[in-house]
């Protein structure tokens, strides 16, 4: 692992890594690693001293590193799910609204924007980071974080998207039928 990385998929340049600098919560000093992480107490022990400092999880590019595992930040995940719900609602309003020509839902567009089947979206970004290595849009091979915990966090994204589409579709289709009966 490179000297300036805390977590990395592979040695060498061009890897996903967290900057190896911790900001002290109390004194605003920067500590350069190597340091020993004690996960249970969330403390950092600087080599050659008996001093312990509490630390927060490292956050970088939408990910969080707690000393042993890398996760997607909870705020990033909740923002993704909020965007999914909002876009599904907007799509339903366009399909079943007053000015719609025919009640057709553009599922393909929703799947490309908010699932693993799209090329450049949040899910593919996170899935690539979770892999050991991947090829970026330019075809250059990059190393990832090799994190099964990220894969676990994203495992239900597609079923969530499908459930939202089904739920909203039933609601809007039911409203459209009620309007036609009058």
Secondary structure, 3 states (H helix, E strand, C coil): CCCCEEEECCCCCCECEEECEEECCCCCCEEECCEEEECCCCEEEECCCCCEEECCCEEECCEEECCCCEEECHHHHHHHHHHHHHHHHHHHHHHHCCCCCCCCCCHHHHHHHHCCCCCCCHHHHHHHHHCCEEECCCCCEEECCCCHHHHHHHCCHHHHHHHHHHHHHHHHHHHHHHHHHC
